[in-house]
Amino acid sequence: MGQAGMAEAAVRYLRSVRATAPEPVDALPRPELRCVGADERAPLDAREFRRVLGNFATGVAVITAPAATAGEPPAGFACQSFSSLSLDPPLVVFMVGRTSTTWPRIARAGVFCVNVLGSGQGEMCRAFAVSGADKFAGVACDAAPVSGSPRLTGAVAWIDCAIHAVHTGGDHLIVVGRVNALGTRDTDDPLLFHRGRFVRLAPP
């Protein structure tokens, strides 16, 4: 199936699905991870693991969610580990650390919006990567049409989701989202991350 056919199938499916308010999701406690004993050799050096995997260039997104309770601010964090997962049903996936203080708030909301950042939004990405700060201060956004999650102005694409499933993955969680609405704003190239820094697409 070509890209046009896939897009048509996704649109047909989305039109056939009636959006419902999702149930809050269990945020899951931090797991008991196996530690390397004093008499054991670590299987991999963490710095080398990061260095090698850093050669895989990725896009950058901000995952946002509406306030789960009255008086609470919306939630959001910068995310590299995001991907499409399934066409039928339309699913996406992102990974988040088990120690994240933002994830429990997204889990309580039960919904989220993936904001794919443009090449000029590096500073926004850095702001959403900081823990404990008011990440939405001075950030222009509106509400995603189904979940009401913040949809960041200037993002090149947005995907409005309900949490479909959560799986464990070592020191991270694998969060699967069911797509209820999506769209693009063809105003910029995407923001890319490679070898520990932001990069731009090379001109043709």
Protein Blocks (a to p, Z undefined) as FASTA:
>chain_A
ZZklmmmmmmmmmmmpccdddddddebiadddddddfkbccfbdfklmmmmmmmpccddd
ddddddfbghiacdddddfbdcdfbfbdcdddddddfklcklmmmmmnopacdddddfkl
mmmmmmmmpghiafkgopacdddfklopacdehiabdcddddfbdcdehjaccdddddfb
dcdddfbccdddeehiacddddZZ
